[in-house]
Amino acid sequence: MRGVEIKNTSGLQLMPGPISVFDGPAYAGDAQIGHVSIGDKRLLAYAVDLEVQALVKGDGNSTVKKIRIVNGSIEQTVKQQNKVSYAFGNKDEKRPRTVIVEQPKVAGWDLVEPKKASEETEALYRFEISLAAKESGKIDVVQEHTEQQYFGVTQFDLA
């Protein structure tokens, strides 16, 4: 998607509604905006960018890190990892692109790669990738979660 970032510097509250976006004198597209308080900023998608190709591939795994017996129970520590690979190609022969990837945050999971997001909201990580004309690029986003599982060990008489 093509997008634009707006910041409310008007000194007034911006009410929800439609916005028309112009690229110089030419109409570029429409966007719908929610309420924007004074000083807040929003990222709006206003049109499909046919010059950028995107490929998204997800991969997840789970690894047992430790098993031990504690007070008659089995305690297992498991590390789960979720990796999403994003690859982009800028087909435009003249203009560069800045691609912004929005990756949802998952409660209880930590961002491992990249170490820090370009921007963070309550629900999203945002990462920026700059692509020159006719250039490709990629980014891998990895989130991890460690949890402990407990299994009871009991005696059972089959007789």
C-alpha positions in Angstrom: 0.0 0.0 0.0 1.1 3.6 -0.5 0.9 5.5 2.7 1.3 8.9 4.3 2.1 9.9 7.9 0.2 12.9 9.2 0.8 14.8 12.4 -1.8 17.1 13.9 -0.1 20.4 14.4 -3.3 22.4 13.9 -4.0 23.1 17.6 -7.4 21.6 17.2 -8.9 18.1 17.4 -9.2 16.4 14.0 -12.5 14.6 13.6 -12.9 11.2 11.9 -13.7 11.2 8.2 -12.4 10.8 4.7 -9.2 12.4 3.4 -8.1 12.9 -0.2 -4.4 12.6 -0.8 -2.6 14.5 -3.6 0.9 13.9 -4.9 1.8 17.4 -6.1 -1.1 18.5 -8.3 -2.2 14.9 -9.0 -4.9 13.0 -7.1 -3.2 10.0 -5.4 -6.0 8.3 -3.5 -8.3 8.4 -0.5 -8.0 7.4 3.2 -10.3 7.1 6.1 -9.0 8.6 9.4 -10.1 8.2 13.0 -10.0 10.9 15.7 -6.6 12.6 16.0 -5.8 14.5 19.1 -3.5 17.6 19.2 0.1 16.5 18.6 -0.8 12.9 17.6 0.3 11.3 14.4 -1.2 8.6 12.2 -0.1 6.4 9.4 -2.7 6.2 6.6 -2.8 3.8 3.6 -4.4 5.6 0.6 -3.7 3.5 -2.5 -2.2 0.2 -3.7 1.4 0.5 -4.8 1.7 -1.6 -7.9 5.5 -1.0 -8.2 6.3 -2.9 -5.0 6.2 -6.6 -4.8 6.0 -8.3 -1.4 6.5 -11.9 -0.2 5.7 -12.9 3.4 6.7 -16.3 4.9 6.0 -17.4 8.4 7.9 -20.1 10.4 7.6 -21.2 14.0 9.3 -23.7 16.2 9.4 -25.0 19.7 12.5 -26.2 21.5 12.7 -28.0 24.9 15.4 -26.2 26.8 15.3 -28.0 30.2 13.6 -30.9 31.9 13.9 -31.7 35.6 12.0 -33.5 38.3 10.9 -31.3 41.1 8.9 -32.7 44.1 7.5 -35.6 42.1 6.5 -33.5 39.1 8.2 -33.1 35.7 9.1 -29.4 35.0 9.7 -28.7 31.3 11.0 -25.3 30.0 10.1 -24.7 26.4 11.2 -21.8 24.2 8.9 -21.0 21.3 10.1 -18.9 18.4 8.0 -17.3 15.7 9.8 -15.9 12.6 8.2 -13.9 9.8 10.3 -13.2 6.8 9.4 -10.2 4.6 10.9 -9.7 1.1 10.3 -6.7 -1.1 11.1 -5.7 -4.6 10.9 -2.1 -5.9 10.1 -2.3 -9.7 10.0 1.5 -10.1 12.9 2.5 -12.3 13.1 6.1 -11.1 11.8 6.5 -7.5 13.0 4.9 -4.3 10.6 3.6 -1.7 10.5 3.4 2.1 8.6 0.3 3.0 7.1 0.2 6.5 6.4 -3.3 7.9 3.8 -3.6 10.7 4.2 -6.7 12.8 1.6 -7.4 15.4 2.8 -7.7 19.0 1.9 -10.9 20.8 1.3 -10.6 24.6 4.0 -12.3 26.6 6.4 -12.6 23.6 9.7 -10.6 23.2 11.1 -9.1 20.1 14.5 -10.8 19.4 15.3 -9.7 15.8 15.7 -6.9 14.9 16.7 -5.8 18.4 14.6 -2.6 18.2 11.6 -1.5 16.0 11.7 1.9 14.2 8.4 2.7 16.0 6.2 0.9 18.5 2.5 1.3 19.1 0.4 -0.5 21.7 -0.4 -3.3 19.3 2.3 -3.2 16.6 6.0 -3.0 15.9 6.9 -1.0 12.8 10.1 -1.5 10.8 11.4 0.6 7.9 13.2 -0.7 4.9 14.6 1.7 2.3 14.7 0.5 -1.3 16.4 2.4 -4.1 14.9 2.3 -7.6 15.0 -1.3 -9.0 16.3 -2.7 -5.6 15.2 -5.6 -3.4 15.4 -6.0 0.3 14.3 -8.2 3.2 13.8 -8.2 6.9 13.2 -11.1 9.4 11.1 -10.4 12.5 11.6 -12.9 15.3 9.6 -13.0 18.5 10.3 -15.5 21.4 8.4 -16.8 24.3 9.6 -19.1 27.1 7.1 -21.0 29.2 7.3 -23.7 31.9 5.0 -26.8 31.7 4.4 -29.1 34.7 3.4 -32.7 34.5 2.4 -34.8 37.5 4.0 -38.1 38.1 1.7 -40.4 40.0 1.5 -44.1 40.9 -1.2 -46.2 39.4 -2.0 -49.7 40.4 -3.3 -51.7 37.4 -4.4 -54.7 39.6 
